[in-house]
Amino acid sequence: MKKLLLFAAAMAVCTACQESLEEKADREAKEYTEKNCPLRMSESVVLDSFTFDKASHTFGYHYRLLGELDSAKTITPANQQKTLVDGVRNTTALQPYREADFNFRYIYRSERDHDVIYFDTTIKPEDYK
């Protein structure tokens, strides 16, 4: 009987230590940003930060456009939207978050004027399922 109680107590302690998917997402986003950002994705695109909003279950990818891409003419929303939806669908690391119906927000800003947003979209479950 003592062994059973000790086992039950140990299981309760282990269960209490596990983080929720939201806590994991928040932690991973912060760690990724601290370790990797700013991250030059290409000659003209920099990932400034990767965030997670617990209230809305939304990951945020904050990009900055450089050089020739730093223009409102370079991003066509329809093409960019399709590319981002395909990326969310096909990225295996996002599978647990897709299964939990998380959102994925992408924001592209100007390097010259950080207040200028060229493209801002949120990919929702109805978009990627």
Secondary structure, DSSP 8 states (H G I E B T S, - for coil): -HHHHHHHHHHHHHHHHS--HHHHHHHHHHHHHHHH-SEE-SSSEEEEEEEEETTTTEEEEEEEE-GGG-STTS--HHHHHHHHHHHHHH-GGGHHHHHTT-EEEEEEEESS-TT-EEEEEEE-HHHH-
